[in-house]
Amino acid sequence: MIEVRDLDIRGRLDAHILGGVSVDLEPGQTLAAVGGSGSGKTTLGLALLGFIRPGMRMVGGEVRFQGQDMFGLSEAELRRLRRESIAYLPQNPASTLTPTMRVEDLVEERRLAKSEPTQELLELVNLPSDHSFRRRFPHQLSIGQQQRVAMARAIANQPSLLILDEPTSSIDPTTQRLMLSLVERLRDEQAAATLLISHDLASVARMADEVIVLRSGEVVERGAARHVLDSPDHAYSKALVAASPDIAVDEPAAVPDATEPAPVLEVRRLSVRFNLGRGRGRRTIRAAQDVAFNLASGETLALIGRSGSGKSTIARALVGLHPPDAGELRLDGSPIPARLRSRDQTQRAAIQLVPQNPEESFNPRRSVGDGILRSIRHTRGLGGSTATDRLAQLLDQVQLDPALARRRPHELSGGEQQRAAIARALAAEPKILVCDEITTALDTIVQRQIIDLLKRIQNETSISLLFITHDLALAHEFAHRVGVLDEGKLVEIASMAEFVRDPQAAESRELLDSAVSLSRTLAARQLEEDEYRAVAAS
């Protein structure tokens, strides 16, 4: 179905983006492309669509889909193929959702006459199909919900080729399992070929027949998925596998000894809601209900839950960006105002947010160094050479090359952007860092580097971390305690070791059951292969 031969794509200054890549993809087959940020995975996926991003050019090779040269087709022919036979799910789902279109119109736009009704497509991706939800706009959805709407659009035309770019990066384990099951259904029922681009090696182990490992635009290893992920040959492949968190293998972090008489942060009966729509269609969403927890100095508390459970809303409430309807926040035993503008400079500096998408949080027209300097000036009141010296200290603290501070956000890799965002938050010298899904778009090696960085900073400064994530394996390795959210309610809070050993809430058990493990998945595939051989031999 898909033949890629010696594909050579270059960027500015003749830099190799893809260097002589060749792959084959047959109906019903799943090929996974793994590798670090900037390795060329997304460029390969876009090439299968007959598209090359601005600033790049193809200097050699070919891409053929069902015998047709994708780069020899007219724009009209490409549009027809992309609509009727190929589906592409990008890493940033919001980029495919027209902000002025409602959910039902977005899905209906992609449907063909043979497709299932919009309501059924939404139910397939575990989204509400009621009238109220279908009338929402993309900005009224959580990132996980946006991802699932984009998936509903992708499967609406029953594609024969499915290109998935980090499909599990923004969703909880339960929804991950559902999404992967949908892809398996397309593969089994419609013989859809799939290119899976992912840093989630456990999902790759479940889905892929073959894996290619890309580094700097070159394929450094390829082979059967179980072999590459269980017994990799190349040093880079080994590093990717070694850095992948595994809830079945890794030991949970030990709870630190309490050395202070009172916690640094107390959250008491916090309730947050917001309104959707206007007039008769107006609807109130209760994002958090009576949430209460404490955070000790030097402690990491992971906040987990499904998409839309209220994790990010609570984060915004803590930093004062979304005032709660009820409840109280106490910092070092003293209450602080709910609204950011009502807090004094010390209170503002004490709780800092590291956002999910660091690139969008920086001014795209200014360098990241300017963004960090602005935080230094506003939160610490420093200026001149003192502020410049503090900038140098922060860059060293987060292990970011000082030369990169002169670049704009889009000129940095995902890991570099995340380090810059952490440096900007640390500029305020906070007591608490609220980290909102900060590893979702990072490969396993860079993810490990960011987690090790946070651990080192915490050991040096005793800073407290509220670590919001859907990656239970990562939380298991990194966090001392865990809180589980279900529809805005904190249904369980416990040490990570106790949580894994004996979860109390039904939602906790569901999340644990859904959590993928690379070692378990590989063992299950080995068992399946052994059983298949035994049946064949008999």
Residue pairs with C-beta under 8 A, 6 or more apart in sequence:
1 25
1 26
1 27
1 65
1 66
1 160
1 161
1 193
2 23
2 24
2 25
2 48
2 63
2 64
2 65
2 161
2 193
2 195
3 24
3 62
3 63
3 64
4 21
4 22
4 23
4 24
4 44
4 47
4 48
4 61
4 62
4 63
4 64
5 22
5 61
5 62
5 64
6 20
6 21
6 22
6 60
6 61
6 62
7 18
7 20
7 21
7 22
7 44
7 47
7 58
7 60
7 61
7 62
7 63
8 16
8 18
8 19
8 20
8 21
8 58
8 59
8 60
8 61
9 16
9 17
9 18
9 40
9 43
9 47
9 52
9 56
9 57
9 58
9 59
9 217
10 16
10 17
10 56
10 57
10 59
11 17
11 55
11 56
12 55
16 216
16 217
16 218
17 40
17 43
17 56
17 217
18 40
18 43
18 44
18 47
18 217
18 218
19 216
19 217
19 218
20 60
20 61
20 218
21 40
21 44
21 61
21 214
21 217
21 218
21 219
22 61
22 219
23 31
23 44
23 212
25 31
25 161
25 193
25 194
25 195
26 193
27 160
27 191
27 192
27 193
28 187
28 188
28 191
28 192
28 193
29 193
29 194
29 209
29 210
30 183
30 187
30 193
30 194
30 195
30 196
30 207
30 208
30 209
30 210
31 193
31 194
31 195
31 196
31 208
31 209
31 210
31 211
31 212
32 195
32 196
32 197
32 198
32 204
32 207
32 208
32 210
32 211
32 212
32 225
33 41
33 44
33 45
33 195
33 196
33 197
33 198
33 211
33 212
33 214
34 41
34 197
34 198
34 199
34 201
34 204
34 211
34 212
34 213
34 214
34 240
34 443
35 41
35 213
35 214
35 215
35 236
35 240
35 443
36 215
36 240
36 443
36 445
36 446
37 413
37 414
37 415
37 442
37 443
37 446
38 216
38 413
39 214
39 215
39 216
39 217
40 214
40 216
40 217
40 218
41 165
41 197
41 214
42 91
42 165
42 197
43 52
43 53
43 56
43 217
44 195
44 197
44 214
45 88
45 163
45 165
45 195
45 197
46 52
46 53
46 88
47 58
47 63
47 70
48 63
48 65
48 70
48 86
48 161
48 163
48 195
49 70
49 78
49 82
49 86
49 88
49 163
50 63
50 65
50 70
50 71
50 73
50 78
50 81
52 58
58 71
62 69
62 71
63 69
63 70
63 71
64 70
65 81
65 85
65 86
65 161
66 85
66 160
68 81
70 78
73 81
82 88
83 110
83 157
84 112
84 157
85 157
85 159
85 160
85 161
86 159
86 160
86 161
86 162
86 163
87 153
87 154
87 155
87 157
87 159
87 161
87 162
87 163
88 154
88 163
88 165
89 96
89 150
89 151
89 154
89 162
89 163
89 164
89 165
89 167
90 96
90 150
90 165
91 165
91 166
91 169
91 197
91 441
93 143
93 146
93 147
93 149
93 150
93 151
93 170
94 138
94 143
94 146
96 150
96 153
97 106
97 138
97 146
97 149
97 150
98 106
98 138
99 137
99 138
99 139
100 137
101 109
101 137
101 138
102 134
102 135
102 136
102 137
103 122
103 133
103 134
103 135
103 136
103 137
103 138
103 141
103 149
104 118
104 134
104 135
106 138
106 149
106 153
107 118
107 121
107 122
107 149
107 152
107 153
107 156
108 118
109 153
110 153
110 154
110 156
110 157
111 118
111 121
111 156
111 157
112 156
112 157
112 158
114 158
115 121
115 156
115 157
115 158
116 124
116 156
118 129
118 134
118 152
119 129
119 134
120 129
121 152
121 155
121 156
122 128
122 129
122 133
122 134
122 149
122 152
123 129
124 152
124 155
124 182
125 148
125 149
125 151
125 152
125 155
125 178
125 179
125 182
126 148
126 175
126 178
127 133
127 145
127 148
127 149
127 152
132 276
132 277
132 281
132 283
135 277
135 281
136 276
136 277
138 146
138 149
140 276
141 149
142 307
142 308
142 312
143 170
143 307
143 312
143 356
143 437
144 170
144 171
144 172
144 175
144 306
144 307
144 308
144 470
145 307
145 308
146 170
147 167
147 170
147 171
147 307
148 171
148 175
148 179
148 307
151 167
151 179
151 182
154 162
154 164
155 162
155 182
155 186
158 186
158 190
159 186
159 192
160 190
160 191
160 192
160 193
161 192
161 193
161 194
161 195
162 183
162 186
162 192
162 193
162 194
162 195
163 194
163 195
163 197
164 183
164 194
164 195
164 196
164 197
164 198
165 197
166 197
166 198
166 199
166 200
166 441
167 179
167 183
167 196
167 198
168 176
168 179
168 180
168 198
168 200
168 203
169 198
169 199
169 200
169 440
169 441
170 307
170 437
170 440
170 470
171 179
171 307
171 470
172 304
172 305
172 306
172 307
172 309
172 470
172 511
172 514
173 470
173 472
173 511
173 514
173 515
173 516
174 306
174 510
174 511
174 514
175 306
175 307
176 200
176 203
176 514
176 516
177 514
177 516
180 203
180 206
180 207
183 192
183 194
183 196
183 207
184 207
186 192
186 194
187 194
194 207
196 203
196 204
196 207
196 208
198 204
199 442
199 443
199 444
199 447
200 516
201 229
201 240
201 241
201 244
201 444
201 518
202 244
202 246
202 473
202 516
202 517
202 518
202 521
203 516
204 211
204 225
204 229
205 225
205 226
205 229
205 518
205 521
205 522
205 525
206 516
206 521
206 525
208 225
209 224
209 225
210 222
210 223
210 224
210 225
211 221
211 222
211 223
211 224
211 225
211 228
211 229
212 219
212 221
212 222
213 219
213 220
213 221
213 222
213 228
213 232
213 234
213 236
213 237
213 240
214 220
215 236
220 234
220 236
220 237
221 228
221 232
221 233
221 234
221 236
221 237
222 228
225 525
226 522
226 525
226 526
226 529
228 237
229 241
229 518
229 522
230 522
230 526
232 238
232 240
232 241
239 445
240 443
240 444
240 445
241 444
241 518
243 444
243 445
243 447
243 448
244 444
244 518
245 444
245 447
245 471
245 473
245 474
245 476
245 477
246 473
246 517
246 518
246 519
247 472
247 473
247 476
247 500
247 515
247 517
248 517
248 519
248 520
249 517
249 519
250 473
250 476
250 477
251 477
252 476
252 477
252 479
252 495
252 496
252 497
252 500
253 300
253 477
253 478
253 479
253 480
253 496
254 480
255 299
255 480
255 481
255 495
256 296
256 298
256 299
256 480
258 296
259 297
260 296
260 297
262 332
262 333
263 294
263 295
263 296
263 297
264 295
264 296
264 297
264 331
264 332
264 431
264 432
264 464
265 294
265 295
265 318
265 329
265 330
265 331
265 351
265 431
265 432
265 464
266 294
266 295
266 328
266 329
266 330
266 333
267 291
267 292
267 293
267 294
267 295
267 318
267 327
267 329
268 292
268 327
268 328
268 329
268 330
269 290
269 291
269 292
269 326
269 327
269 328
270 288
270 290
270 291
270 292
270 314
270 317
270 324
270 326
270 327
270 328
270 329
271 286
271 288
271 289
271 290
271 291
271 324
271 325
271 326
271 327
272 286
272 287
272 288
272 310
272 313
272 314
272 317
272 322
272 324
272 325
272 488
273 284
273 285
273 286
273 287
273 288
273 325
274 284
274 285
274 287
274 313
274 322
275 282
275 283
275 284
275 285
276 282
276 283
276 284
276 285
277 283
286 488
287 310
287 313
287 314
287 488
288 310
288 313
288 314
288 317
288 324
288 488
289 487
289 488
289 489
290 327
290 489
290 490
291 310
291 314
291 327
291 485
291 488
291 489
291 490
292 327
292 490
293 301
293 483
293 490
293 493
295 301
295 432
295 464
295 466
296 464
297 431
297 462
297 464
298 458
298 462
298 463
298 464
299 464
299 465
299 480
299 481
300 458
300 464
300 465
300 467
300 478
300 479
300 480
300 481
301 464
301 465
301 466
301 467
301 479
301 480
301 481
301 482
301 483
302 467
302 468
302 469
302 475
302 478
302 479
302 481
302 482
302 483
302 496
303 311
303 314
303 315
303 466
303 467
303 468
303 469
303 482
303 483
303 485
304 311
304 468
304 469
304 470
304 472
304 475
304 482
304 483
304 484
304 485
304 511
305 311
305 470
305 484
305 485
305 486
305 507
305 511
306 470
306 485
306 486
306 507
306 511
307 470
309 485
309 486
309 487
309 488
310 485
310 487
310 488
311 436
311 468
311 485
312 356
312 436
312 437
312 468
313 322
313 488
314 468
314 485
315 353
315 434
315 436
315 466
315 468
316 322
316 353
317 323
317 324
317 338
318 329
318 351
318 432
318 434
318 466
319 340
319 351
319 352
319 353
319 434
320 337
320 338
320 339
320 340
320 341
320 342
320 343
320 348
320 351
321 340
321 353
323 338
323 339
324 338
328 335
329 335
329 336
329 338
330 336
331 347
331 350
331 351
331 431
332 431
336 343
336 347
337 343
337 347
340 348
345 379
345 381
348 379
348 428
349 379
349 380
349 428
349 429
349 430
350 428
350 430
350 431
350 432
351 430
351 431
351 432
351 434
352 425
352 426
352 428
352 430
352 432
352 433
352 434
353 425
353 433
353 434
353 436
354 418
354 421
354 422
354 425
354 433
354 434
354 435
354 436
354 438
355 361
355 421
355 436
355 438
356 436
356 437
356 438
356 440
357 441
358 409
358 417
358 418
358 420
358 421
358 438
359 409
359 410
359 412
359 417
361 421
362 368
362 371
362 408
362 409
362 417
362 420
362 421
363 370
363 371
363 409
364 408
364 409
364 410
365 408
366 408
367 405
367 406
367 407
367 408
368 404
368 405
368 407
368 408
368 409
368 412
368 417
368 420
368 424
369 391
369 405
369 406
371 409
371 420
371 424
372 391
372 394
372 395
372 405
372 420
372 423
372 424
372 427
373 387
373 388
373 391
375 424
375 425
375 427
375 428
376 382
376 387
376 390
376 391
376 394
376 427
377 383
377 387
379 427
379 428
379 429
380 390
380 427
380 428
380 429
382 390
390 427
391 405
392 402
394 423
394 426
394 427
395 401
395 402
395 405
395 423
397 423
397 426
397 457
398 419
398 420
398 422
398 423
398 426
398 453
398 457
399 419
399 453
400 416
400 419
400 420
400 423
404 412
404 416
404 420
405 420
409 417
409 420
412 420
413 446
414 441
414 442
414 446
415 442
415 446
415 449
415 450
418 438
418 439
418 442
418 446
418 450
419 450
419 453
421 438
422 433
422 438
422 450
422 453
422 454
422 457
425 433
426 433
426 457
430 463
431 463
431 464
432 463
432 464
432 465
432 466
433 454
433 463
433 464
433 465
433 466
434 466
434 468
435 454
435 465
435 466
435 467
435 468
435 469
436 468
437 468
437 469
437 470
438 450
439 447
439 450
439 451
439 469
439 471
439 474
440 470
440 471
442 450
447 474
451 474
451 477
451 478
454 465
454 478
455 478
457 463
458 465
467 475
467 478
467 479
469 475
472 511
472 512
472 515
473 515
473 516
473 517
475 482
475 496
476 496
476 500
479 496
480 495
480 496
481 493
481 494
481 495
481 496
482 492
482 493
482 494
482 495
482 496
482 499
483 490
483 492
483 493
484 490
484 491
484 492
484 493
484 499
484 505
484 507
484 508
484 511
485 491
486 505
486 507
491 505
491 507
491 508
492 499
492 503
492 504
492 505
492 507
492 508
494 504
499 508
500 512
503 509
503 512
